[in-house]
Amino acid sequence: MNIKIVTTPTEKKQAFYVRSIVFIEEQQVPEEIELDEYDEEAIHFIGYKEGKPIAASRLRWIEDSGKLERVCVIKDYRGKSYGTKIIREMENMITARGYKKSTLNAQTHAQSFYHQLGYETVSEEFMDAGIPHVTMIKQLNK
């Protein structure tokens, strides 16, 4: 998978396409919740396989950490480490900017995936867009 930081309107549209497939169509998250005011300030990532957009995410700076958000891979491409790869790219940017911590709000069904990547659960379960989530953090050392 080729991962890029979104720099053009076309790439942003492709990232939003991947997010809409995963979150809006598959998980039934309302569009007005999925595409929000933070999209303008965030750094967006897009992953391509054979030129086709298959993964997306966004990164924001919150207090003393980089916050991973909207991490998603189209269903047919899951289980092939593409999610891990896009997260590693985001973590690399976080450390390159001098931050030492990564945070995210994980859907509870993905909690074990994030545990495998070194994230710790630091909250009780809470609901976001009708889906159970937990907050997780990871100390980044580079």
TORBAPA-612415 format. One record per residue: x, z, y of N, C-alpha, C, O, CB in turn. Coordinates in pm, 1 decimal. Glycine has a CB too. Layout:
N
(atom (X; Z; Y); (X; Z; Y); (X; Z; Y); (X; Z; Y); (X; Z; Y))
...
END
This chain:
142
(atom (85.7; 0.0; -118.4); (0.0; 0.0; 0.0); (89.4; 0.0; 123.6); (186.3; 75.6; 131.5); (-97.0; 123.4; 0.4))
(atom (56.6; -83.7; 217.7); (124.7; -90.5; 347.0); (43.5; -7.7; 447.1); (-73.6; -36.6; 471.4); (141.0; -239.9; 395.9))
(atom (106.2; 95.0; 504.9); (37.6; 182.6; 600.2); (86.8; 151.8; 740.4); (207.2; 141.5; 764.2); (60.8; 332.4; 565.7))
(atom (-6.6; 137.3; 832.8); (26.5; 109.8; 972.2); (-41.6; 210.8; 1062.6); (-149.4; 261.7; 1031.6); (-14.3; -33.3; 1011.2))
(atom (22.6; 238.6; 1173.8); (-44.3; 310.2; 1282.1); (-123.6; 205.4; 1357.7); (-70.4; 100.5; 1394.1); (58.3; 386.9; 1376.7))
(atom (-249.6; 233.4; 1381.0); (-337.6; 138.4; 1448.3); (-289.8; 115.2; 1591.7); (-272.3; 209.3; 1669.1); (-483.7; 189.3; 1447.3))
(atom (-269.1; -13.3; 1625.2); (-225.3; -48.5; 1760.9); (-312.4; -155.7; 1825.1); (-299.3; -182.2; 1944.6); (-81.7; -95.8; 1758.0))
(atom (-401.0; -217.7; 1747.7); (-484.2; -325.5; 1802.4); (-631.7; -294.2; 1780.8); (-666.0; -214.8; 1693.3); (-448.1; -461.0; 1737.3))
(atom (-719.4; -356.0; 1859.9); (-863.4; -338.0; 1838.3); (-907.0; -382.1; 1698.0); (-996.6; -321.1; 1639.6); (-941.8; -416.1; 1943.5))
(atom (-845.4; -486.3; 1644.0); (-881.3; -533.6; 1509.6); (-846.5; -428.8; 1404.7); (-926.0; -402.5; 1314.4); (-809.4; -666.2; 1477.6))
(atom (-728.3; -369.0; 1416.1); (-688.8; -264.9; 1320.3); (-780.3; -143.9; 1331.0); (-815.5; -83.7; 1229.5); (-542.9; -222.7; 1343.6))
(atom (-819.1; -107.6; 1452.9); (-909.7; 5.8; 1471.1); (-1045.2; -24.4; 1407.4); (-1104.9; 61.7; 1342.7); (-926.9; 38.6; 1621.4))
(atom (-1092.3; -145.6; 1425.9); (-1219.1; -186.8; 1365.2); (-1209.3; -179.1; 1212.4); (-1304.9; -138.4; 1146.3); (-1257.0; -330.8; 1410.1))
(atom (-1094.3; -217.9; 1156.0); (-1074.9; -211.4; 1011.2); (-1071.1; -65.9; 962.7); (-1126.5; -34.1; 857.5); (-945.2; -284.1; 971.5))
(atom (-1006.0; 21.4; 1038.7); (-1003.6; 163.6; 1002.2); (-1145.1; 221.2; 1004.1); (-1183.1; 295.6; 913.8); (-911.9; 243.2; 1098.6))
(atom (-1222.3; 187.1; 1105.9); (-1360.5; 233.9; 1114.3); (-1444.8; 175.7; 1001.3); (-1536.7; 241.4; 952.5); (-1421.5; 196.7; 1249.9))
(atom (-1414.2; 53.3; 959.5); (-1484.6; -8.6; 846.6); (-1463.2; 74.7; 719.6); (-1559.0; 105.4; 648.7); (-1435.5; -155.0; 824.6))
(atom (-1336.8; 111.2; 690.9); (-1307.3; 191.5; 572.5); (-1379.8; 325.7; 581.9); (-1441.5; 369.7; 484.9); (-1154.5; 213.0; 557.2))
(atom (-1372.7; 389.9; 696.6); (-1441.3; 517.5; 714.6); (-1592.0; 503.1; 696.9); (-1655.6; 590.4; 637.7); (-1410.4; 574.9; 852.2))
(atom (-1649.7; 394.9; 747.0); (-1795.0; 377.6; 733.9); (-1835.4; 357.4; 587.8); (-1939.5; 407.1; 544.9); (-1842.4; 258.0; 818.6))
(atom (-1753.6; 284.8; 511.3); (-1782.8; 265.7; 368.5); (-1782.0; 400.7; 296.8); (-1875.1; 432.6; 222.8); (-1679.4; 169.0; 303.2))
(atom (-1677.0; 479.7; 319.0); (-1660.9; 605.9; 246.4); (-1757.1; 712.7; 296.4); (-1829.6; 772.7; 217.0); (-1517.8; 656.0; 258.9))
(atom (-1758.7; 737.2; 426.9); (-1834.2; 850.8; 477.6); (-1981.3; 818.4; 505.9); (-2069.6; 895.3; 467.9); (-1769.3; 901.7; 602.8))
(atom (-2008.1; 706.1; 571.6); (-2145.7; 675.5; 609.7); (-2225.9; 622.6; 490.5); (-2334.6; 672.6; 461.4); (-2147.5; 573.2; 723.9))
(atom (-2172.2; 521.3; 421.7); (-2246.8; 462.8; 309.7); (-2242.5; 550.7; 184.8); (-2346.6; 583.3; 127.9); (-2191.6; 324.9; 276.9))
(atom (-2122.4; 588.7; 142.7); (-2109.0; 661.7; 16.9); (-2156.0; 806.5; 27.8); (-2227.7; 854.9; -59.7); (-1965.4; 658.4; -29.2))
(atom (-2116.1; 876.4; 135.2); (-2146.8; 1018.7; 146.2); (-2265.7; 1049.4; 237.3); (-2302.9; 1165.6; 254.2); (-2026.3; 1091.6; 196.2))
(atom (-2324.5; 946.8; 295.2); (-2445.2; 962.2; 376.6); (-2425.1; 1048.8; 500.7); (-2516.9; 1118.6; 543.8); (-2554.5; 1020.9; 293.1))
(atom (-2304.6; 1044.0; 558.1); (-2279.9; 1113.3; 685.3); (-2339.6; 1027.2; 797.0); (-2313.0; 907.2; 801.9); (-2124.6; 1138.9; 708.8))
(atom (-2418.8; 1085.1; 885.7); (-2474.9; 1005.9; 995.7); (-2363.8; 943.8; 1081.6); (-2263.1; 1008.5; 1110.4); (-2566.7; 1093.8; 1083.4))
(atom (-2383.4; 818.6; 1121.5); (-2282.2; 746.2; 1199.6); (-2242.9; 820.9; 1325.8); (-2125.6; 821.1; 1363.1); (-2333.2; 608.2; 1236.2))
(atom (-2339.8; 884.8; 1393.1); (-2309.4; 954.1; 1518.4); (-2220.9; 1077.2; 1496.3); (-2159.2; 1125.9; 1590.9); (-2438.6; 995.4; 1587.6))
(atom (-2214.0; 1127.8; 1373.4); (-2123.7; 1238.1; 1341.0); (-1988.0; 1182.8; 1298.0); (-1883.8; 1236.0; 1336.5); (-2184.0; 1327.6; 1229.4))
(atom (-1989.4; 1076.5; 1218.5); (-1863.9; 1020.2; 1166.1); (-1777.6; 960.0; 1276.6); (-1658.7; 990.6; 1285.8); (-1894.0; 913.5; 1060.8))
(atom (-1835.0; 876.6; 1358.8); (-1760.9; 815.9; 1469.8); (-1790.8; 900.9; 1592.8); (-1902.1; 898.7; 1645.4); (-1801.0; 663.0; 1492.5))
(atom (-1690.0; 976.0; 1638.0); (-1715.8; 1075.1; 1741.9); (-1622.5; 1059.9; 1862.1); (-1542.7; 966.5; 1869.5); (-1702.3; 1214.2; 1684.3))
(atom (-1634.4; 1153.4; 1955.2); (-1558.4; 1147.9; 2079.9); (-1407.7; 1163.7; 2057.9); (-1328.9; 1125.9; 2144.6); (-1607.5; 1255.6; 2174.5))
(atom (-1367.0; 1218.1; 1945.1); (-1223.9; 1236.7; 1918.7); (-1153.8; 1107.1; 1876.8); (-1030.9; 1100.5; 1876.0); (-1204.9; 1341.4; 1810.6))
(atom (-1230.7; 1005.7; 1842.7); (-1170.7; 878.5; 1802.2); (-1088.4; 815.2; 1914.3); (-994.0; 741.0; 1887.1); (-1278.9; 782.0; 1757.4))
(atom (-1122.7; 843.3; 2038.1); (-1047.8; 784.5; 2149.4); (-910.2; 847.6; 2166.8); (-815.5; 778.8; 2204.9); (-1126.5; 798.7; 2277.9))
(atom (-897.5; 977.5; 2139.5); (-770.4; 1046.5; 2159.3); (-681.9; 1048.4; 2034.0); (-561.8; 1073.7; 2043.8); (-796.6; 1187.7; 2204.3))
(atom (-739.1; 1022.6; 1918.7); (-666.5; 1034.3; 1792.3); (-571.0; 917.5; 1769.6); (-586.7; 809.2; 1825.9); (-764.4; 1043.4; 1676.9))
(atom (-471.6; 943.6; 1685.0); (-384.9; 838.1; 1633.2); (-446.0; 797.5; 1499.9); (-466.7; 881.8; 1412.5); (-233.0; 885.9; 1617.8))
(atom (-474.6; 670.1; 1484.2); (-539.4; 620.9; 1362.6); (-438.1; 553.1; 1271.8); (-344.2; 487.8; 1317.4); (-652.9; 523.4; 1397.3))
(atom (-459.9; 570.8; 1141.5); (-377.3; 508.1; 1039.3); (-467.2; 418.2; 954.7); (-584.3; 448.6; 932.4); (-304.4; 615.3; 950.8))
(atom (-410.2; 307.4; 908.3); (-482.9; 215.4; 821.2); (-390.5; 175.1; 707.2); (-272.8; 146.0; 728.7); (-533.5; 89.7; 899.9))
(atom (-444.7; 173.6; 586.2); (-367.6; 132.7; 469.4); (-421.7; 2.4; 413.6); (-542.3; -13.7; 394.8); (-369.7; 241.7; 361.8))
(atom (-330.2; -90.4; 387.5); (-368.4; -222.1; 335.4); (-312.4; -242.4; 195.2); (-199.2; -203.4; 166.7); (-318.8; -334.2; 429.2))
(atom (-390.4; -302.2; 109.8); (-346.4; -346.6; -21.8); (-375.0; -495.5; -29.1); (-490.2; -538.3; -22.9); (-418.3; -267.4; -138.2))
(atom (-269.2; -573.8; -42.3); (-281.4; -720.1; -45.3); (-359.7; -771.4; 75.9); (-442.4; -861.9; 64.6); (-350.3; -765.6; -175.6))
(atom (-331.7; -711.2; 192.0); (-392.9; -753.3; 317.1); (-532.2; -701.0; 343.1); (-589.8; -727.1; 448.7); (-397.0; -897.8; 321.2))
(atom (-587.2; -627.3; 248.2); (-724.3; -575.3; 260.4); (-720.3; -428.0; 301.4); (-646.4; -350.0; 241.4); (-802.5; -592.5; 126.3))
(atom (-798.9; -388.1; 403.2); (-801.3; -246.4; 441.9); (-869.7; -162.1; 334.5); (-985.2; -186.1; 299.3); (-873.4; -228.5; 577.2))
(atom (-795.6; -61.3; 282.3); (-850.5; 20.6; 172.9); (-844.8; 170.5; 200.3); (-907.6; 249.0; 129.2); (-776.0; -8.9; 45.4))
(atom (-769.8; 210.6; 303.1); (-754.6; 353.7; 332.8); (-746.4; 372.1; 483.7); (-704.4; 282.0; 556.4); (-627.8; 413.1; 262.9))
(atom (-786.8; 489.5; 529.6); (-782.3; 517.7; 673.4); (-774.1; 667.9; 694.3); (-806.5; 747.3; 605.9); (-906.8; 458.7; 746.4))
(atom (-729.9; 704.2; 813.5); (-725.5; 845.3; 853.7); (-701.5; 850.7; 1003.9); (-674.3; 749.5; 1068.5); (-613.8; 924.3; 775.7))
(atom (-712.3; 971.2; 1056.9); (-675.7; 990.8; 1196.7); (-603.3; 1123.6; 1209.8); (-618.3; 1213.6; 1127.1); (-800.7; 986.4; 1289.1))
(atom (-523.6; 1133.6; 1317.2); (-441.7; 1251.1; 1342.2); (-461.9; 1293.9; 1486.3); (-458.6; 1212.9; 1578.9); (-291.8; 1223.0; 1312.8))
(atom (-483.0; 1424.7; 1502.5); (-493.6; 1480.8; 1637.7); (-400.7; 1599.5; 1648.4); (-361.9; 1659.8; 1548.3); (-639.9; 1522.2; 1671.1))
(atom (-365.4; 1632.4; 1772.2); (-279.3; 1746.8; 1800.5); (-368.5; 1861.7; 1844.5); (-436.5; 1852.7; 1946.7); (-171.9; 1713.0; 1909.8))
(atom (-368.1; 1969.7; 1767.3); (-451.1; 2086.7; 1794.5); (-358.2; 2208.3; 1799.6); (-299.7; 2246.8; 1698.4); (-564.4; 2104.5; 1685.1))
(atom (-345.6; 2267.3; 1916.7); (-261.4; 2385.0; 1937.2); (-120.8; 2358.6; 1883.7); (-49.5; 2273.8; 1937.3); (-323.0; 2509.2; 1868.5))
(atom (-79.8; 2430.7; 1777.9); (57.0; 2419.7; 1727.7); (68.5; 2335.3; 1600.9); (164.3; 2350.0; 1524.9); (111.8; 2556.8; 1701.2))
(atom (-28.7; 2247.0; 1577.8); (-24.4; 2170.0; 1453.6); (-80.6; 2029.2; 1471.6); (-149.4; 1998.6; 1569.0); (-101.6; 2242.7; 1344.6))
(atom (-48.9; 1946.2; 1375.0); (-113.9; 1816.4; 1363.2); (-232.5; 1834.9; 1271.5); (-220.4; 1895.7; 1165.2); (-16.2; 1706.2; 1309.3))
(atom (-347.4; 1782.7; 1311.9); (-468.2; 1798.1; 1230.4); (-503.7; 1665.7; 1165.2); (-531.9; 1566.7; 1232.7); (-586.3; 1849.4; 1315.8))
(atom (-501.9; 1665.9; 1031.9); (-539.4; 1548.6; 954.5); (-691.0; 1542.1; 947.2); (-756.8; 1639.9; 911.8); (-476.7; 1552.3; 812.2))
(atom (-745.8; 1426.2; 980.9); (-891.4; 1409.8; 979.9); (-928.2; 1274.0; 921.3); (-849.5; 1179.4; 924.2); (-949.4; 1424.4; 1122.7))
(atom (-1049.8; 1267.2; 868.3); (-1110.1; 1142.4; 821.8); (-1021.9; 1068.5; 721.3); (-1016.7; 945.5; 721.5); (-1139.0; 1052.3; 939.7))
(atom (-953.6; 1142.7; 636.9); (-869.2; 1081.6; 533.4); (-961.0; 1024.0; 426.2); (-1042.4; 1096.0; 368.4); (-768.2; 1186.2; 471.5))
(atom (-948.2; 895.3; 400.1); (-1037.0; 833.2; 301.8); (-973.8; 709.7; 238.3); (-891.5; 640.4; 298.2); (-1169.3; 795.6; 367.1))
(atom (-1015.6; 685.6; 115.2); (-973.7; 568.4; 38.6); (-1099.6; 509.7; -23.7); (-1181.7; 582.4; -79.5); (-865.6; 605.0; -71.7))
(atom (-1114.4; 379.5; -13.9); (-1230.7; 312.7; -74.4); (-1231.9; 340.1; -224.7); (-1127.2; 338.8; -289.3); (-1228.0; 158.5; -46.5))
(atom (-1348.8; 364.6; -278.9); (-1368.0; 414.4; -414.8); (-1287.3; 339.6; -521.4); (-1225.3; 403.7; -606.3); (-1512.8; 407.3; -449.5))
(atom (-1286.3; 208.3; -519.4); (-1216.8; 130.9; -622.3); (-1065.9; 152.3; -622.2); (-998.4; 114.9; -718.2); (-1246.1; -15.2; -604.1))
(atom (-1012.1; 211.7; -516.6); (-867.6; 230.4; -503.5); (-824.5; 376.5; -517.6); (-706.5; 407.9; -501.9); (-821.6; 177.2; -370.1))
(atom (-917.9; 464.5; -546.7); (-883.8; 606.0; -563.0); (-809.4; 629.0; -694.4); (-820.7; 550.8; -788.9); (-1011.0; 693.0; -558.0))
(atom (-732.9; 738.3; -697.8); (-659.0; 772.8; -818.4); (-529.4; 695.4; -835.2); (-469.0; 697.7; -942.5); (-744.8; 750.5; -937.2))
(atom (-486.3; 627.0; -730.5); (-365.0; 546.4; -735.2); (-259.8; 596.4; -634.6); (-166.1; 523.7; -601.7); (-398.9; 399.5; -707.4))
(atom (-275.2; 718.7; -586.7); (-182.4; 784.7; -493.3); (-186.8; 729.6; -351.4); (-98.8; 762.1; -271.7); (-42.8; 772.8; -545.2))
(atom (-285.4; 647.7; -316.6); (-293.3; 595.0; -181.2); (-327.1; 704.5; -80.7); (-277.5; 702.8; 31.9); (-396.7; 483.8; -174.0))
(atom (-411.5; 800.0; -120.8); (-442.6; 912.3; -32.9); (-318.5; 994.9; -4.5); (-294.5; 1035.2; 109.4); (-551.2; 1000.3; -94.6))
(atom (-240.0; 1019.9; -107.5); (-114.3; 1093.5; -90.8); (-21.9; 1020.5; 5.0); (39.7; 1083.2; 91.2); (-44.6; 1113.6; -226.2))
(atom (-11.4; 889.8; -8.6); (79.0; 811.4; 75.5); (39.1; 817.1; 222.7); (125.2; 832.1; 309.4); (81.7; 666.8; 28.3))
(atom (-89.4; 805.4; 251.6); (-131.7; 807.6; 392.0); (-112.8; 948.0; 450.7); (-79.4; 961.8; 568.4); (-280.0; 762.8; 405.1))
(atom (-133.9; 1051.7; 369.6); (-111.0; 1188.5; 416.3); (37.1; 1210.0; 445.5); (71.6; 1271.4; 546.4); (-160.7; 1291.0; 311.8))
(atom (123.8; 1160.9; 359.7); (269.3; 1174.1; 382.4); (309.9; 1105.1; 513.1); (393.8; 1157.1; 586.7); (349.2; 1113.4; 263.1))
(atom (252.0; 990.4; 542.0); (281.7; 921.3; 668.8); (239.4; 1007.8; 787.2); (311.6; 1018.0; 886.3); (209.9; 783.5; 674.7))
(atom (122.9; 1069.5; 776.4); (74.4; 1156.0; 883.8); (165.5; 1277.9; 899.5); (199.3; 1316.5; 1011.4); (-70.7; 1200.7; 855.9))
(atom (205.1; 1338.2; 787.4); (294.5; 1453.9; 793.8); (429.0; 1415.4; 855.5); (486.8; 1493.0; 931.6); (315.7; 1513.4; 653.3))
(atom (478.8; 1296.4; 823.2); (604.2; 1250.0; 882.9); (593.0; 1239.1; 1034.4); (686.4; 1274.6; 1106.4); (644.3; 1114.9; 824.0))
(atom (479.1; 1190.1; 1083.2); (459.8; 1181.2; 1227.8); (452.4; 1320.7; 1290.0); (506.6; 1344.1; 1398.0); (332.2; 1101.5; 1260.2))
(atom (385.3; 1412.4; 1221.6); (373.9; 1549.2; 1273.1); (512.5; 1610.1; 1291.3); (542.4; 1666.2; 1396.7); (288.8; 1636.7; 1178.0))
(atom (596.3; 1599.4; 1189.7); (730.4; 1657.2; 1201.3); (816.2; 1581.1; 1301.3); (898.2; 1641.6; 1370.4); (799.0; 1658.9; 1065.4))
(atom (799.0; 1450.6; 1310.2); (875.2; 1371.8; 1408.5); (842.3; 1414.1; 1551.6); (926.4; 1403.3; 1640.8); (846.4; 1221.8; 1390.7))
(atom (720.7; 1462.0; 1572.9); (680.2; 1509.3; 1706.1); (718.5; 1654.8; 1730.9); (689.4; 1709.7; 1837.2); (530.4; 1493.1; 1723.3))
(atom (783.9; 1717.2; 1633.0); (831.7; 1853.5; 1651.1); (737.2; 1963.4; 1606.2); (765.8; 2081.5; 1625.8); (862.8; 1874.1; 1791.3))
(atom (625.4; 1926.1; 1546.5); (531.5; 2026.1; 1494.8); (576.3; 2069.3; 1356.0); (637.6; 1991.8; 1282.6); (386.1; 1970.1; 1490.8))
(atom (545.2; 2193.9; 1320.6); (587.3; 2247.8; 1192.3); (470.7; 2279.3; 1098.4); (490.8; 2331.2; 988.6); (668.3; 2371.6; 1214.4))
(atom (348.5; 2247.4; 1142.7); (232.1; 2283.2; 1062.7); (130.0; 2169.7; 1065.3); (110.2; 2102.6; 1166.6); (168.8; 2414.3; 1114.1))
(atom (66.6; 2151.2; 950.5); (-41.0; 2054.1; 936.1); (-167.6; 2129.9; 896.6); (-162.7; 2220.3; 813.1); (-5.0; 1943.8; 830.2))
(atom (-280.7; 2092.9; 956.5); (-408.0; 2155.2; 921.6); (-509.0; 2046.3; 887.9); (-493.2; 1930.5; 926.3); (-460.1; 2245.0; 1037.4))
(atom (-612.4; 2085.7; 815.7); (-721.8; 1993.1; 785.8); (-843.2; 2071.4; 739.8); (-832.3; 2185.8; 695.7); (-679.9; 1890.0; 678.3))
(atom (-958.0; 2008.4; 750.6); (-1080.7; 2061.7; 692.3); (-1114.1; 1971.4; 574.2); (-1153.2; 1856.0; 591.4); (-1199.6; 2067.6; 797.9))
(atom (-1098.1; 2026.3; 453.4); (-1117.2; 1947.7; 331.6); (-1257.0; 1965.8; 275.8); (-1311.3; 2076.3; 276.4); (-1014.0; 1986.1; 226.4))
(atom (-1315.0; 1856.9; 227.8); (-1435.3; 1870.5; 148.8); (-1396.4; 1949.6; 23.7); (-1290.3; 1926.3; -34.2); (-1498.2; 1729.9; 113.1))
(atom (-1481.5; 2042.1; -17.5); (-1442.4; 2132.3; -126.4); (-1408.5; 2057.4; -255.4); (-1324.9; 2104.3; -332.6); (-1553.8; 2232.0; -153.3))
(atom (-1470.7; 1943.4; -280.4); (-1438.6; 1868.8; -402.7); (-1296.4; 1812.8; -399.6); (-1241.7; 1778.5; -504.4); (-1538.5; 1754.9; -422.5))
(atom (-1235.0; 1803.0; -279.2); (-1099.1; 1750.8; -264.9); (-995.3; 1862.4; -249.7); (-877.0; 1835.2; -229.5); (-1092.0; 1657.4; -145.1))
(atom (-1039.4; 1986.3; -259.2); (-950.5; 2099.4; -236.2); (-831.2; 2098.8; -332.7); (-718.6; 2124.5; -290.1); (-1027.9; 2230.1; -249.9))
(atom (-852.9; 2070.5; -459.5); (-741.9; 2071.7; -555.8); (-641.4; 1960.0; -525.6); (-521.4; 1977.5; -546.9); (-795.7; 2056.8; -699.6))
(atom (-689.4; 1845.8; -476.4); (-600.6; 1737.2; -435.2); (-505.2; 1785.7; -326.5); (-384.7; 1762.1; -334.7); (-682.2; 1616.0; -385.0))
(atom (-558.1; 1852.7; -225.8); (-474.5; 1902.9; -117.0); (-382.6; 2017.0; -163.2); (-270.3; 2029.5; -114.3); (-562.6; 1950.4; -1.6))
(atom (-429.9; 2100.4; -257.3); (-343.5; 2205.1; -313.4); (-220.0; 2142.2; -377.7); (-109.3; 2194.1; -363.7); (-421.0; 2290.6; -417.5))
(atom (-238.6; 2031.4; -447.5); (-125.9; 1962.1; -512.4); (-24.6; 1911.2; -410.2); (92.5; 1891.8; -443.1); (-177.2; 1844.9; -597.0))
(atom (-69.1; 1889.4; -286.3); (19.5; 1841.5; -180.4); (78.9; 1956.7; -97.9); (147.2; 1933.4; 1.8); (-56.5; 1746.0; -88.7))
(atom (52.5; 2080.2; -140.1); (113.1; 2194.9; -74.0); (26.3; 2265.0; 28.5); (75.2; 2351.6; 101.0); (235.8; 2152.7; -9.1))
(atom (-101.6; 2229.7; 36.5); (-191.6; 2293.5; 133.3); (-251.4; 2421.2; 75.1); (-279.4; 2429.9; -44.5); (-304.1; 2196.4; 174.9))
(atom (-270.5; 2520.4; 162.8); (-331.9; 2647.3; 126.1); (-467.0; 2659.9; 193.6); (-481.8; 2624.5; 310.5); (-241.2; 2765.7; 164.1))
(atom (-564.8; 2709.8; 121.1); (-697.2; 2735.4; 177.6); (-690.8; 2862.4; 261.5); (-643.0; 2966.0; 215.3); (-805.1; 2748.1; 65.4))
(atom (-739.8; 2853.4; 385.8); (-732.2; 2968.7; 477.2); (-868.2; 3007.1; 535.5); (-875.3; 3083.6; 631.6); (-635.6; 2938.5; 590.6))
(atom (-976.1; 2953.9; 477.4); (-1108.8; 2987.8; 528.9); (-1207.5; 3002.4; 414.1); (-1181.8; 2963.1; 300.4); (-1157.9; 2880.9; 628.4))
(atom (-1319.5; 3059.7; 448.6); (-1434.1; 3057.9; 358.0); (-1495.5; 2918.2; 364.7); (-1465.2; 2840.4; 455.2); (-1539.9; 3169.2; 395.5))
(atom (-1579.0; 2888.2; 271.1); (-1649.8; 2759.8; 270.9); (-1746.1; 2753.0; 389.3); (-1811.1; 2851.9; 423.2); (-1726.7; 2739.5; 137.5))
(atom (-1754.5; 2635.6; 451.7); (-1848.6; 2613.0; 560.7); (-1903.7; 2471.9; 547.7); (-1846.4; 2387.6; 478.7); (-1781.0; 2634.4; 699.7))
(atom (-2014.6; 2447.6; 614.2); (-2079.1; 2317.2; 607.5); (-2041.0; 2232.7; 728.9); (-2039.4; 2281.6; 841.8); (-2231.8; 2332.9; 598.8))
(atom (-2010.9; 2106.6; 704.2); (-1984.8; 2009.9; 809.8); (-2049.4; 1879.9; 766.5); (-2018.7; 1828.4; 659.0); (-1830.7; 1992.0; 837.1))
(atom (-2137.8; 1826.3; 848.0); (-2213.2; 1703.5; 816.9); (-2286.8; 1716.6; 683.4); (-2302.6; 1618.6; 610.5); (-2118.3; 1581.4; 813.0))
(atom (-2331.8; 1839.2; 652.0); (-2406.6; 1862.3; 529.8); (-2320.7; 1867.9; 404.3); (-2373.7; 1866.8; 293.2); (-2508.3; 1756.5; 514.2))
(atom (-2189.1; 1873.9; 420.4); (-2096.0; 1873.5; 307.2); (-2012.0; 2000.7; 314.4); (-1961.0; 2034.2; 421.4); (-2004.8; 1745.1; 308.2))
(atom (-1996.1; 2073.1; 201.6); (-1913.6; 2194.6; 203.8); (-1765.7; 2163.0; 225.5); (-1710.9; 2071.8; 163.6); (-1930.8; 2272.1; 73.4))
(atom (-1702.2; 2239.2; 313.9); (-1561.8; 2221.4; 350.7); (-1490.3; 2356.2; 349.1); (-1553.4; 2461.9; 347.8); (-1549.5; 2155.1; 490.1))
(atom (-1356.3; 2349.8; 349.3); (-1270.0; 2465.1; 374.3); (-1156.5; 2418.2; 465.2); (-1119.3; 2300.8; 464.1); (-1214.4; 2526.8; 239.4))
(atom (-1102.4; 2510.9; 543.5); (-985.6; 2480.7; 625.9); (-861.6; 2508.6; 542.6); (-854.4; 2608.0; 470.2); (-985.0; 2564.7; 758.7))
(atom (-763.1; 2418.3; 554.3); (-638.8; 2430.6; 479.2); (-520.6; 2405.6; 574.2); (-531.7; 2331.2; 671.6); (-636.2; 2330.7; 358.7))
(atom (-407.5; 2469.9; 542.8); (-286.7; 2449.9; 623.0); (-166.2; 2425.6; 531.9); (-167.0; 2459.0; 413.4); (-261.3; 2572.0; 714.9))
(atom (-63.9; 2366.9; 591.2); (63.2; 2345.9; 521.5); (175.2; 2360.3; 622.1); (171.3; 2300.8; 729.8); (68.3; 2206.2; 452.0))
(atom (275.1; 2439.2; 586.9); (395.0; 2450.0; 668.3); (483.4; 2330.6; 633.7); (512.0; 2306.3; 516.5); (469.6; 2586.7; 644.2))
(atom (526.0; 2257.5; 733.6); (608.2; 2138.8; 711.9); (752.6; 2172.9; 742.9); (782.1; 2228.0; 849.0); (559.8; 2019.9; 798.9))
(atom (840.5; 2141.6; 653.7); (982.9; 2170.3; 671.8); (1061.2; 2041.3; 668.2); (1070.2; 1974.9; 565.0); (1034.5; 2267.4; 563.9))
(atom (1117.5; 2006.6; 782.2); (1205.5; 1887.2; 787.7); (1310.7; 1910.6; 889.6); (1395.7; 1824.3; 911.5); (1126.9; 1757.9; 820.9))
END
